Amino acid sequence: MKNPMKTMDRRDFARLSALALAATRLPAFAQGPSTSPTGAATLAKPLGFAAVGLGIISDIFTQACALTPNARVTGLVTGHAAEKAPRYQQQFHIPSSSVYTYETFDHIRDNPTIEAVYIGLPNSMHCEYTVRAAEAGKHVLCEKPMAISSAECRKMIDACKRANVKLMIAYRVHYDPTWQKIREIARSGAIGEIQGFQGGFYGPSMKGWRLDRKLSGGGSLLDLGIYPMNAIRWVLGEEPSAYRAFVSTMEHSPRFQGPGAVEETVEFMMKFPSGILATAGSSYGMEGPCTLTIDGSHGHIRVEPAFFYTGLKYTGVTKNGPIEGVSPGKGNPYQFVFEADHFAACVRNNTQPATAGEEGLADMLAMEAIYKAAGAPIA
């Protein structure tokens, strides 16, 4: 199956967005259905989002907002308003007064229709725009990785706490019902005691800002390896206590040369307080699987593909026999609708998001430890 993550290049927004929109354009009226496909309760008032950065990931999120009554796109923030804003304005009925540039971003504080922001920018910009959004009194749903250092993560958490706004990191796996079922099976004892994990996410065609350390903060681990790493932590419910890791760059091309270049491949092992060992990897040069295997004393679960936007499948063996399942969700926005519904409910009901800023911080601490163990510290 083609990996949809391979086409994501926010530095080439215009070209990629044009390709995606040809297949995914929604009619102008397609905002605010009466019920959500997730089955979430319909809130008394939808949460108004401004999409910050109009690349592929933000486009998918805006599609998700159009599929639920609980979220609406009420503002846009882009560095190319003349090129990108008009079609969103038409689809979501957004006035020109609710279209902002990065320079005028802070003026969102004066727009009551914008209650929250969705940050789909390169990693190095997450901290700045989270802090600025919080200071403008807006709730924040930020893409992962949360930032490019644990210090930035803490700054984001503190800013949102001071402003009394919600901060959620967009770990879509946590909100997918099929992934929740996989986690439940693994933790129920159906495969016996969990003994170990093996995972990986590999995308050899990555390019653009992801290969620029100033924008990405690091290489494939922050972009792809974070998926199996986070899933392992989430399924197990423990934090790693020891790490082993290697980084390698075998491809001798301009992609990985120069002072701002990132590493190509990372392979790592984590040991948990329970004694469980987990191995995983990621690469910008390797054509490998997108998978997670959970091994137990009396069975196992293999998820493949595991971390794409669609096509989630799992198979395995439990004490009661073989198991298999396929996500019913079709189309890229599926997991994003669950995220939008959850965050909107947290804001309206004043509850803590399941993947609050502390989850992003925990991941960043783990990734810093992995790079340090590999002899390539990033912080």
C-alpha positions as CSV (number, residue, x, y, z in Angstrom):
1,M,0.0,0.0,0.0
2,K,1.3,3.5,-0.8
3,N,2.4,5.4,2.2
4,P,0.4,8.7,2.3
5,M,3.1,10.2,4.6
6,K,5.6,10.1,1.8
7,T,3.8,12.9,-0.1
8,M,3.9,15.3,2.9
9,D,6.3,18.2,2.3
10,R,5.1,21.4,3.9
11,R,7.8,23.4,2.2
12,D,6.2,22.6,-1.1
13,F,2.6,23.4,0.1
14,A,1.3,24.8,-3.1
15,R,2.2,22.0,-5.5
16,L,1.2,19.2,-3.1
17,S,-2.0,20.9,-2.0
18,A,-3.1,21.2,-5.6
19,L,-2.6,17.5,-6.1
20,A,-4.4,16.6,-2.9
21,L,-7.3,19.0,-3.5
22,A,-8.1,17.6,-6.9
23,A,-9.1,14.4,-5.2
24,T,-10.4,15.6,-1.8
25,R,-12.3,18.9,-2.5
26,L,-15.5,19.1,-0.5
27,P,-18.5,21.2,-1.5
28,A,-18.8,24.7,-0.1
29,F,-21.8,23.8,2.0
30,A,-20.1,20.7,3.6
31,Q,-19.6,22.2,7.0
32,G,-21.5,21.4,10.1
33,P,-23.4,18.1,9.7
34,S,-26.0,17.2,12.3
35,T,-24.0,14.3,13.7
36,S,-20.4,13.2,13.8
37,P,-19.2,10.0,12.1
38,T,-17.3,9.2,15.3
39,G,-20.5,8.9,17.3
40,A,-19.4,11.7,19.6
41,A,-22.1,13.7,21.3
42,T,-23.1,16.9,19.4
43,L,-22.0,19.9,21.3
44,A,-24.2,22.9,21.8
45,K,-21.7,25.0,19.8
46,P,-18.9,23.9,17.5
47,L,-15.4,25.0,18.3
48,G,-14.0,27.5,15.9
49,F,-10.5,26.7,14.6
50,A,-8.0,28.7,12.7
51,A,-5.7,26.5,10.6
52,V,-2.1,27.7,10.9
53,G,-0.1,26.8,7.8
54,L,-2.1,25.5,4.9
55,G,-0.1,22.5,3.9
56,I,-1.3,18.9,3.4
57,I,-1.7,18.1,7.1
58,S,-3.8,21.2,7.7
59,D,-5.9,20.5,4.6
60,I,-6.7,17.1,6.0
61,F,-7.7,18.6,9.4
62,T,-10.0,21.1,7.7
63,Q,-11.7,18.2,5.9
64,A,-12.2,16.6,9.2
65,C,-13.8,19.7,10.6
66,A,-16.3,19.6,7.7
67,L,-17.4,16.1,8.8
68,T,-18.4,16.9,12.4
69,P,-20.8,19.3,13.9
70,N,-18.4,19.9,16.7
71,A,-15.7,21.9,14.8
72,R,-15.7,24.6,12.3
73,V,-12.9,26.3,10.3
74,T,-13.3,30.0,11.1
75,G,-9.9,31.4,10.3
76,L,-6.8,30.9,8.3
77,V,-3.1,31.7,8.9
78,T,-0.8,31.5,5.9
79,G,2.2,33.1,4.3
80,H,0.6,32.8,0.9
81,A,-2.9,34.2,1.4
82,A,-3.5,35.2,-2.2
83,E,-2.7,31.7,-3.5
84,K,-4.1,29.5,-0.8
85,A,-6.8,31.2,1.2
86,P,-9.6,31.8,-1.5
87,R,-10.7,28.2,-1.9
88,Y,-10.8,27.7,1.9
89,Q,-12.7,30.9,2.2
90,Q,-15.3,29.7,-0.3
91,Q,-15.7,26.3,1.2
92,F,-15.9,27.4,4.8
93,H,-17.4,30.9,4.3
94,I,-14.5,32.6,5.9
95,P,-14.4,36.5,5.5
96,S,-11.2,38.2,4.5
97,S,-11.1,39.7,8.0
98,S,-10.4,36.2,9.4
99,V,-7.4,35.5,7.1
100,Y,-4.0,36.3,8.7
101,T,-0.4,36.2,7.8
102,Y,2.4,35.1,10.2
103,E,3.1,38.8,10.8
104,T,-0.5,39.6,11.7
105,F,-1.1,36.3,13.6
106,D,-1.4,38.0,17.0
107,H,-4.5,39.9,15.9
108,I,-6.5,36.6,16.2
109,R,-6.9,37.7,19.8
110,D,-9.5,40.2,18.5
111,N,-11.5,37.6,16.6
112,P,-14.1,35.8,18.8
113,T,-15.0,33.3,16.0
114,I,-11.5,31.8,16.4
115,E,-11.4,29.9,19.7
116,A,-8.6,27.5,18.9
117,V,-5.7,27.0,16.5
118,Y,-4.6,23.9,14.7
119,I,-0.8,24.2,14.2
120,G,0.4,22.3,11.1
121,L,3.7,24.0,10.7
122,P,7.3,22.7,10.5
123,N,8.5,21.4,13.9
124,S,10.7,24.4,14.7
125,M,7.7,26.7,14.5
126,H,5.4,24.8,16.9
127,C,6.7,26.5,20.0
128,E,6.5,30.0,18.8
129,Y,3.0,29.8,17.5
130,T,1.7,27.8,20.4
131,V,3.0,30.5,22.8
132,R,1.6,33.3,20.6
133,A,-1.8,31.6,20.4
134,A,-1.9,31.1,24.1
135,E,-1.0,34.7,24.7
136,A,-3.9,35.6,22.3
137,G,-6.2,33.5,24.5
138,K,-6.7,30.7,22.0
139,H,-6.7,27.0,22.7
140,V,-4.0,24.9,20.9
141,L,-4.1,21.7,19.0
142,C,-0.5,21.2,17.8
143,E,0.9,18.6,15.5
144,K,3.6,16.2,16.6
145,P,6.4,16.2,17.4
146,M,5.4,18.8,19.9
147,A,8.6,20.8,19.4
148,I,12.3,20.3,18.8
149,S,13.5,20.2,22.4
150,S,12.1,19.3,25.8
151,A,12.8,22.9,26.9
152,E,10.5,24.2,24.1
153,C,7.8,21.7,25.2
154,R,8.0,23.0,28.8
155,K,7.7,26.6,27.5
156,M,4.6,25.6,25.5
157,I,3.0,23.9,28.5
158,D,3.7,26.8,30.8
159,A,2.4,29.4,28.3
160,C,-0.9,27.5,28.0
161,K,-1.3,27.1,31.7
162,R,-0.6,30.8,32.3
163,A,-3.3,31.7,29.8
164,N,-5.7,29.0,31.0
165,V,-6.1,27.5,27.6
166,K,-6.1,23.9,26.5
167,L,-3.1,22.3,24.8
168,M,-3.4,19.0,23.0
169,I,-0.8,17.2,20.8
170,A,-2.2,15.5,17.7
171,Y,-1.5,11.9,18.4
172,R,-4.2,10.5,16.1
173,V,-3.3,6.9,17.0
174,H,-4.6,7.4,20.5
175,Y,-8.1,8.4,19.2
176,D,-8.6,5.7,16.6
177,P,-11.1,3.1,17.9
178,T,-9.2,0.2,16.2
179,W,-6.0,1.2,17.8
180,Q,-7.8,1.5,21.1
181,K,-9.1,-2.0,20.7
182,I,-5.5,-3.2,19.9
183,R,-4.3,-1.6,23.1
184,E,-7.2,-3.1,25.1
185,I,-6.4,-6.6,23.8
186,A,-2.7,-6.3,24.6
187,R,-3.4,-5.1,28.1
188,S,-6.2,-7.5,28.9
189,G,-4.0,-10.6,29.3
190,A,-5.3,-12.1,26.1
191,I,-1.7,-12.6,24.8
192,G,-0.4,-13.3,28.3
193,E,2.1,-10.9,29.8
194,I,3.5,-8.4,27.4
195,Q,7.1,-9.4,26.7
196,G,8.4,-7.1,24.0
197,F,7.7,-4.9,21.0
198,Q,9.2,-4.5,17.5
199,G,8.2,-1.5,15.3
200,G,9.3,0.6,12.5
201,F,8.2,3.4,10.1
202,Y,10.2,4.0,7.0
203,G,9.8,6.7,4.2
204,P,12.6,6.9,1.7
205,S,11.1,9.7,-0.4
206,M,11.0,12.4,2.3
207,K,12.4,15.7,1.3
208,G,12.0,19.5,1.8
209,W,12.0,21.0,5.3
210,R,12.3,17.6,7.0
211,L,15.9,17.4,5.8
212,D,16.7,20.9,7.2
213,R,17.7,20.6,10.8
214,K,16.8,24.2,11.5
215,L,13.2,23.4,10.6
216,S,12.8,19.8,11.6
217,G,15.0,19.7,14.7
218,G,16.3,16.2,13.7
219,G,15.8,13.4,11.2
220,S,13.6,10.4,10.7
221,L,13.1,9.8,14.5
222,L,11.2,13.0,15.0
223,D,9.1,12.5,11.9
224,L,8.5,8.8,11.6
225,G,10.2,6.9,14.5
226,I,8.0,8.9,16.9
227,Y,5.0,6.8,15.8
228,P,6.2,3.3,17.0
229,M,8.0,4.9,20.0
230,N,4.8,6.7,21.2
231,A,2.6,3.7,20.4
232,I,4.9,1.5,22.5
233,R,4.8,3.9,25.5
234,W,1.0,4.3,25.1
235,V,0.2,0.6,24.9
236,L,2.5,-0.4,27.7
237,G,1.7,2.6,30.0
238,E,5.3,2.8,31.2
239,E,8.2,5.3,30.6
240,P,11.5,3.9,29.3
241,S,14.3,3.7,31.9
242,A,17.3,2.9,29.6
243,Y,18.1,3.3,25.9
244,R,20.5,2.0,23.2
245,A,20.6,3.5,19.7
246,F,22.5,3.9,16.5
247,V,22.2,6.5,13.7
248,S,23.5,6.0,10.2
249,T,23.5,7.8,6.9
250,M,24.3,5.5,4.0
251,E,23.0,7.6,1.2
252,H,25.7,9.9,-0.2
253,S,23.5,12.5,-1.9
254,P,22.8,16.2,-1.4
255,R,19.8,15.2,0.8
256,F,22.1,14.4,3.7
257,Q,25.0,16.7,3.2
258,G,25.9,20.1,4.6
259,P,26.0,21.5,8.1
260,G,22.2,21.5,8.5
261,A,21.7,17.9,7.3
262,V,19.9,15.3,9.4
263,E,20.6,11.6,9.8
264,E,19.0,9.1,7.5
265,T,18.3,6.1,9.8
266,V,17.8,5.6,13.5
267,E,17.4,2.2,15.2
268,F,16.9,2.1,18.9
269,M,16.0,-0.1,21.9
270,M,14.2,0.9,25.0
271,K,14.1,-0.9,28.3
272,F,11.2,-0.3,30.7
273,P,11.1,-0.7,34.5
274,S,9.1,-3.9,34.1
275,G,12.0,-5.4,32.2
276,I,10.2,-5.3,28.8
277,L,12.4,-4.6,25.8
278,A,11.2,-2.7,22.7
279,T,13.1,-2.2,19.5
280,A,12.1,0.2,16.7
281,G,13.5,2.2,13.8
282,S,12.9,4.8,11.2
283,S,14.6,5.9,8.0
284,Y,14.5,8.4,5.2
285,G,16.4,6.0,2.9
286,M,15.0,2.6,3.7
287,E,11.9,1.1,2.0
288,G,10.6,-0.8,5.0
289,P,7.4,-1.7,6.7
290,C,5.0,0.5,8.7
291,T,4.4,-1.9,11.6
292,L,4.2,-2.6,15.3
293,T,4.4,-6.1,16.8
294,I,3.4,-6.7,20.4
295,D,4.7,-10.0,21.8
296,G,3.2,-11.7,24.8
297,S,3.9,-14.9,26.8
298,H,0.9,-16.6,25.1
299,G,0.3,-14.8,21.9
300,H,1.1,-11.8,19.8
301,I,-0.5,-8.9,17.8
302,R,1.0,-7.6,14.6
303,V,-0.3,-4.2,13.2
304,E,0.5,-3.5,9.6
305,P,0.1,-1.0,8.2
306,A,0.2,0.6,11.6
307,F,0.6,4.4,11.2
308,F,-0.8,5.5,7.9
309,Y,-3.8,7.7,7.8
310,T,-5.9,4.9,6.5
311,G,-5.7,1.1,6.0
312,L,-5.0,0.1,9.6
313,K,-5.0,-3.7,10.0
314,Y,-4.0,-6.2,12.7
315,T,-3.6,-9.9,13.0
316,G,-2.5,-12.1,15.8
317,V,-2.9,-15.1,18.1
318,T,-4.4,-15.0,21.6
319,K,-5.2,-17.6,24.3
320,N,-8.6,-17.9,22.6
321,G,-7.3,-18.3,19.0
322,P,-6.5,-16.1,16.1
323,I,-7.6,-12.5,15.8
324,E,-7.8,-10.0,13.0
325,G,-9.3,-6.6,12.4
326,V,-9.4,-3.7,9.9
327,S,-10.2,-0.1,10.6
328,P,-13.6,0.8,9.2
329,G,-12.4,4.3,8.5
330,K,-11.9,5.3,4.9
331,G,-10.3,8.5,3.6
332,N,-7.5,10.6,5.1
333,P,-9.7,12.7,7.5
334,Y,-10.9,9.7,9.5
335,Q,-8.6,9.8,12.5
336,F,-8.5,13.6,12.4
337,V,-12.3,13.7,13.0
338,F,-11.8,11.9,16.3
339,E,-9.1,14.4,17.3
340,A,-11.3,17.3,16.5
341,D,-14.3,15.9,18.4
342,H,-12.2,15.1,21.4
343,F,-10.5,18.5,21.6
344,A,-13.8,20.4,21.1
345,A,-15.4,18.4,23.9
346,C,-12.4,19.1,26.2
347,V,-12.7,22.9,25.6
348,R,-16.5,22.9,26.0
349,N,-16.5,20.7,29.1
350,N,-13.3,22.0,30.6
351,T,-11.6,18.6,30.7
352,Q,-8.0,17.6,30.1
353,P,-7.1,16.3,26.6
354,A,-6.0,12.6,26.6
355,T,-2.8,13.7,24.8
356,A,-2.0,16.9,26.6
357,G,1.3,18.7,26.4
358,E,2.8,16.4,28.9
359,E,2.5,13.5,26.4
360,G,4.4,15.5,23.9
361,L,7.1,16.4,26.5
362,A,7.5,12.7,27.4
363,D,8.1,11.8,23.8
364,M,10.6,14.6,23.4
365,L,12.5,13.5,26.5
366,A,12.6,9.9,25.1
367,M,13.8,11.1,21.7
368,E,16.5,13.3,23.3
369,A,17.6,10.2,25.2
370,I,17.7,8.1,22.1
371,Y,19.8,10.6,20.2
372,K,22.1,10.9,23.2
373,A,22.5,7.1,23.4
374,A,23.4,7.1,19.7
375,G,26.2,9.7,20.3
376,A,24.3,12.3,18.3
377,P,22.6,14.6,21.0
378,I,20.1,17.1,19.7
379,A,19.6,19.0,23.0
